[in-house]
Structures are given as C-alpha cells and as structure tokens.
Amino acid sequence: MAKDSFLVGLIGSGIGPSLSPALHEREADRQGLRYLYRLIDIDVLGVPPEAVGDLLRAARDLGFDGLNITHPCKQLVIEHLDALAPQAEALGAVNTVVFEGGGRAVGHNTDVTGFAASFARGLRDAPLERVVQLGAGGAGAAVAHATLTLGAERVTVVDPLADRAADLAGSLNRYFGEGRAVAATPDRLAGLLADADGLVHATPTGMAAHPGLPLPAELLRPGLWVAEVVYRPLETELVRTARALGCAVLDGGGMAVFQAADAFRLFTGREADSVRMLADIAALARVPERDVV
C-alpha cells in the first residue's frame, strides 16, 4: 500500500515568512495526502547554524520523512549526511534531505533544476554571453551551475568574501571547463555590469529579514536582464527597481515553485503539478505574511 502520510520540515534562519509550508501542503491536499510541513528556525531556537547536525538527527529520530535546508545551512549540513546525490556533491550544497530506510540521510539539490526551469520559462531568449552573479553561498553555487548549464559562456561570481568567490569559481571551472567562471569582489561591480548581459542575485538581501538593495541602483540599466532568487517578498526592491528601469526581470517565485516541486517528488515519490503551484505562489505572495496558512 502506497504511503499517504508525510512529515517534513525546513531548517534555516529567519524562515518565518517562508511559503514552502503552504506550497507543499496545498499540493499534497490536492493529491489526497496527509502532509505536515514544519519550520525549524535556528533564530527562534536560539542556536547557531552549526547546530544543523543536531537538528537533522532530532528530525530523523522524530520520524520526519525529509527536510528542506536553506540559508545559512546548505553547506554546513553536508558533513552530517550519509550520502549525496551527484548534483549535490558537485555543488557542495544541499537544500533537500531525504530520510531513507534505516534512517539514512541523503542530500539532494533541487535549487539547480528549480532555477534552470524558472529561467527557461521566464527569460527564454535572454543573452548569456556574460553573466554577473552576486553571491557565492549555497544558493549561489546552485544558480551558477544552472546558469552555466543553460549555456552561459562565462559567469563572474561576486562576493565580499574573496576566498568564497574564488572557491566557487574554481569548482565551476573544474566542472564546466577552464574560463567559464571567474571571481571578483564588489568594488568591481560597476565595470562588470557595464559589459554584462545579465545579473543573477543570489544573496539573502531583499528577504523580509534582510531588506534593501544588494547593489547601488545606478549600476542597473535598460538592456540588462535581472534574475532574483529571493521570493518573499515576490517583488523585492531589486525586482521593483530593475523593472522600473526597463530591465527584463525574473522574480524568485518560479525557482521557489520548481525546486519545491522537485523536493515534493523526492519526499513523496509523486509528481507535483508545477502549474498549479505557480498559481499558488502568485496568490500567496499577495497575502500578508501573518495570514498565510
């Protein structure tokens, strides 16, 4: 008899506004599943990101079927897993953990496929010769892989932590070939964006807990496409500013939906209807955070 009851959760920092519980539970309801999605916020618990291993073990012992992992734990969680899917291993970042038979914890990354599907849908004909990416963390690793997989000739990874940017660029070059990625620091943004086709934003700036713009507004210009990974709010200050300037813009909603649909499949073994979920996130994003159920 097929399993029809699931307990899953999300570990991260400042995740109160997350729409993941509503996205997963609404789709599960439509499929006739009993599905509980719980938030495990390290800020609320008062524990550091390094506690992700303890939280993972506690969730496994409590009978969770799986977990989503978000900022700032996507890389820290790896040492606590029993195995990694090939894409997660290549990335060095995990956003989905499935507890298999015997309590084995296996890490996956659905951010890559989520961003790629969203980009192909929303910026289908965008030029990809020169792409600048802000952010070299867990989400940054995923979207850089996705962007190069989509055919970008070169991605310049910009991060205030120079070593982190260099490490990601090195990893990308080993995977995709030398010269496909380079590292840079924020002081070079003006020159880089002047020659770029597009900008990918992959930092927490713009989230409810981290409001604001991730770069000076004057660096944006018409003709530059802008892709956002933050989805709560759906219209971040970056999305709003870029759209007003005439940039082609991709908000973070599509990535959130497609990565959630892939995670849903990993948790349940059932296909999610991404079209219905896209309608869900559009509706949910208009609802005040305190009223999302």
PEDAHU-V135948 format. One line per field, one symbol per residue. ss: DSSP state (~ for helix, > for strand, _ for the rest). phi: phi as a letter, one per 30 degrees, with the letter a starting at -180 (. if undefined). burial: + if it has 9 or more other C-alpha atoms within 8 Angstrom, else -. Layout:
ss->???
phi->???
burial->???
This chain:
ss->____>>>>>>>>_______~~~~~~~~~~~___>>>>>>>>~~~~___~~~~~~~~~~~~~____>>>>______~~~~~__>>_~~~~~~____>>>>_~~~_>>>>__~~~~~~~~~~~~_______>>>>>___~~~~~~~~~~~~____>>>>>___~~~~~~~~~~~~~~~____>>>>_~~~~~~~~~___>>>>_______________~~~_____>>>>________~~~~~~~~____>>__~~~~~~~~~~~~~~~~_____~~~~~~~~~~~____~~~__
phi->.ddbbbbbabclcicedeceedddddddedcicdbcbccbcddddibdeddeddddddddddjddabcbbeccdcddedccdabdedddddiabbbbcdceiidcccbbcdddddddddddcbecddbdbccccjbddddddddedddddjedaccccadcedddddddddddddcjeidbbcacedceeddddcddabccbbddjdedbdjcdadedddaejcdbcccdbbddcddddddddddjddbcdddddedddddddedddcicdccddddddeddddddceedcdb
burial->-----+++++++++----+-+++++-+++---+++++++++++-----+--++-++--++---+++++++++++++++--+--++-+++-++++++++++---++++++++++++++++---+----+++++++++++++++++++++---++++++++--+-+++-+++-++------++++++---+--++--++++++++-+++---+-++----+++--++++++++++++++++++++-+++++++++++++++++++++++----+-+--++-+++-++------+-
